[in-house]
Amino acid sequence: MEKQICAFCGRWYDIEAMISLHEDGKTFVLYYCEGCFPAVKSNVASLPYSHLFKWVKEGSHNDK
């Protein structure tokens, strides 16, 4: 099973438990665990350019 590190807490998790952050026009992707996701999403939402970001729950095709 593939693992990914949470960019916020630095712990390793199975990729299915991660939520990724994609910025429009960029290829760099950050992954966050479900525990850190609410804090990170709140921080990103306060940015004036937050509309450029897309959240994706790994293992699904739905945007978060």
N, CA, C and O of each residue as an XYZ file, in Angstrom:
256
protein
N       0.830     -1.167      0.000
C       0.000      0.000      0.000
C       0.889      1.251      0.000
O       1.876      1.318      0.734
N       0.536      2.222     -0.817
C       1.328      3.449     -0.925
C       1.122      4.335      0.303
O       0.011      4.441      0.822
N       2.193      4.964      0.757
C       2.130      5.876      1.901
C       2.545      7.270      1.451
O       3.264      7.437      0.465
N       2.075      8.267      2.197
C       2.398      9.665      1.920
C       2.574     10.374      3.261
O       1.949      9.997      4.253
N       3.412     11.388      3.291
C       3.647     12.127      4.526
C       2.739     13.354      4.578
O       2.555     14.046      3.577
N       2.181     13.611      5.746
C       1.339     14.787      5.948
C       2.249     16.012      6.005
O       3.193     16.049      6.794
N       1.970     17.000      5.182
C       2.794     18.207      5.121
C       2.635     19.071      6.369
O       3.418     20.000      6.567
N       1.651     18.791      7.209
C       1.407     19.596      8.409
C       2.012     18.954      9.652
O       2.764     19.605     10.377
N       1.696     17.696      9.907
C       2.179     17.046     11.130
C       3.424     16.190     10.894
O       4.105     15.834     11.856
N       3.735     15.857      9.659
C       4.942     15.106      9.344
C       4.860     13.613      9.587
O       5.889     12.936      9.596
N       3.664     13.082      9.784
C       3.500     11.639      9.990
C       3.140     10.962      8.675
O       2.572     11.580      7.774
N       3.483      9.674      8.581
C       3.181      8.892      7.385
C       1.829      8.217      7.525
O       1.498      7.699      8.592
N       1.033      8.219      6.438
C      -0.287      7.593      6.404
C      -0.478      6.887      5.066
O       0.179      7.212      4.078
N      -1.391      5.912      5.051
C      -1.780      5.302      3.780
C      -2.394      6.381      2.897
O      -3.113      7.249      3.390
N      -2.122      6.335      1.617
C      -2.582      7.363      0.683
C      -4.103      7.506      0.690
O      -4.618      8.597      0.446
N      -4.833      6.417      0.968
C      -6.296      6.470      0.998
C      -6.820      7.347      2.136
O      -7.955      7.819      2.078
N      -6.008      7.567      3.164
C      -6.411      8.377      4.315
C      -6.007      9.842      4.167
O      -6.213     10.641      5.081
N      -5.436     10.192      3.025
C      -4.906     11.541      2.831
C      -5.826     12.395      1.960
O      -6.593     11.885      1.144
N      -5.726     13.698      2.158
C      -6.433     14.671      1.332
C      -5.353     15.531      0.686
O      -4.478     16.058      1.372
N      -5.417     15.669     -0.626
C      -4.374     16.412     -1.322
C      -4.836     17.824     -1.654
O      -6.026     18.093     -1.822
N      -3.860     18.709     -1.742
C      -4.104     20.106     -2.075
C      -3.418     20.391     -3.394
O      -2.195     20.304     -3.501
N      -4.212     20.732     -4.400
C      -3.705     21.048     -5.733
C      -3.914     22.530     -5.994
O      -4.998     23.058     -5.743
N      -2.893     23.201     -6.492
C      -3.039     24.599     -6.889
C      -3.170     24.650     -8.401
O      -2.375     24.039     -9.115
N      -4.176     25.379     -8.897
C      -4.397     25.481    -10.338
C      -3.117     25.915    -11.051
O      -2.460     26.874    -10.647
N      -2.778     25.197    -12.110
C      -1.611     25.520    -12.924
C      -0.291     25.028    -12.360
O       0.755     25.281    -12.957
N      -0.303     24.338    -11.235
C       0.924     23.839    -10.604
C       0.913     22.314    -10.581
O      -0.148     21.690    -10.559
N       2.089     21.732    -10.586
C       2.185     20.274    -10.528
C       2.559     19.792     -9.128
O       2.481     18.595     -8.852
N       2.964     20.707     -8.238
C       3.338     20.350     -6.871
C       2.072     20.093     -6.058
O       1.166     20.926     -6.031
N       2.014     18.950     -5.402
C       0.835     18.552     -4.626
C       1.266     18.298     -3.181
O       2.262     17.619     -2.934
N       0.512     18.845     -2.235
C       0.749     18.594     -0.821
C      -0.342     17.670     -0.299
O      -1.490     17.746     -0.736
N       0.020     16.797      0.636
C      -0.925     15.850      1.221
C      -1.082     16.133      2.707
O      -0.115     16.446      3.402
N      -2.330     16.015      3.187
C      -2.641     16.254      4.592
C      -3.482     15.099      5.120
O      -4.327     14.552      4.412
N      -3.234     14.735      6.385
C      -4.032     13.680      7.009
C      -5.399     14.260      7.378
O      -5.581     15.478      7.403
N      -6.340     13.389      7.659
C      -7.692     13.833      8.001
C      -7.722     14.612      9.309
O      -8.611     15.440      9.506
N      -6.775     14.368     10.204
C      -6.717     15.090     11.463
C      -6.260     16.541     11.291
O      -6.753     17.437     11.977
N      -5.330     16.765     10.387
C      -4.795     18.110     10.148
C      -5.624     18.900      9.143
O      -5.543     20.127      9.100
N      -6.410     18.212      8.343
C      -7.148     18.851      7.257
C      -7.994     20.054      7.693
O      -7.932     21.086      7.024
N      -8.789     19.982      8.787
C      -9.615     21.140      9.153
C      -8.794     22.413      9.420
O      -9.179     23.499      8.985
N      -7.677     22.284     10.125
C      -6.842     23.451     10.420
C      -6.211     24.020      9.149
O      -6.177     25.235      8.952
N      -5.715     23.132      8.295
C      -5.077     23.580      7.055
C      -6.104     24.219      6.129
O      -5.835     25.261      5.531
N      -7.274     23.608      6.006
C      -8.312     24.171      5.134
C      -8.732     25.552      5.622
O      -8.958     26.452      4.813
N      -8.838     25.727      6.930
C      -9.189     27.023      7.500
C      -8.120     28.070      7.173
O      -8.441     29.204      6.816
N      -6.861     27.683      7.296
C      -5.767     28.600      6.977
C      -5.761     28.973      5.500
O      -5.597     30.144      5.157
N      -5.938     27.992      4.631
C      -5.938     28.245      3.187
C      -7.145     29.106      2.794
O      -7.035     29.962      1.916
N      -8.289     28.883      3.436
C      -9.502     29.638      3.117
C      -9.338     31.128      3.425
O     -10.032     31.959      2.838
N      -8.437     31.468      4.330
C      -8.238     32.873      4.679
C      -7.323     33.610      3.690
O      -7.182     34.830      3.774
N      -6.711     32.888      2.770
C      -5.838     33.517      1.769
C      -6.671     34.215      0.697
O      -7.719     33.702      0.304
N      -6.225     35.369      0.220
C      -6.993     36.079     -0.816
C      -7.063     35.316     -2.144
O      -7.934     35.598     -2.967
N      -6.176     34.372     -2.360
C      -6.156     33.590     -3.598
C      -6.584     32.138     -3.348
O      -6.185     31.239     -4.088
N      -7.387     31.909     -2.314
C      -7.804     30.551     -1.948
C      -8.604     29.868     -3.053
O      -8.663     28.639     -3.098
N      -9.217     30.639     -3.941
C     -10.003     30.051     -5.035
C      -9.134     29.250     -6.005
O      -9.656     28.487     -6.818
N      -7.832     29.415     -5.926
C      -6.923     28.688     -6.815
C      -6.633     27.262     -6.347
O      -6.013     26.486     -7.074
N      -7.074     26.914     -5.145
C      -6.773     25.608     -4.576
C      -7.951     24.648     -4.699
O      -9.114     25.043     -4.622
N      -7.615     23.379     -4.891
C      -8.631     22.331     -5.000
C      -8.225     21.193     -4.067
O      -7.093     20.711     -4.105
N      -9.178     20.773     -3.227
C      -8.953     19.665     -2.300
C      -9.493     18.380     -2.917
O     -10.591     18.372     -3.474
N      -8.730     17.300     -2.822
C      -9.168     16.011     -3.368
C      -8.903     14.926     -2.332
O      -7.773     14.748     -1.878
N      -9.960     14.204     -1.964
C      -9.806     13.046     -1.072
C      -9.233     11.919     -1.905
O      -9.834     11.508     -2.897
N      -8.081     11.418     -1.512
C      -7.425     10.358     -2.277
C      -8.287      9.097     -2.247
O      -8.891      8.772     -1.224
N      -8.336      8.412     -3.344
C      -9.144      7.204     -3.443
C     -10.556      7.491     -3.916
O     -11.340      6.563     -4.116
N     -10.896      8.770     -4.098
C     -12.225      9.124     -4.629
C     -12.029     10.132     -5.751
O     -10.921     10.620     -5.976
N     -13.095     10.433     -6.441
C     -13.022     11.394     -7.527
C     -13.774     12.671     -7.182
O     -14.047     13.495     -8.055
N     -14.106     12.831     -5.910
C     -14.861     14.008     -5.472
C     -13.948     15.050     -4.884
O     -13.032     14.717     -4.133
N     -14.176     16.305     -5.208
C     -13.432     17.406     -4.606
C     -13.962     17.643     -3.212
O     -15.158     17.499     -2.958
N     -13.079     18.002     -2.318
C     -13.458     18.315     -0.936
C     -13.323     19.792     -0.722
O     -13.591     20.283      0.375
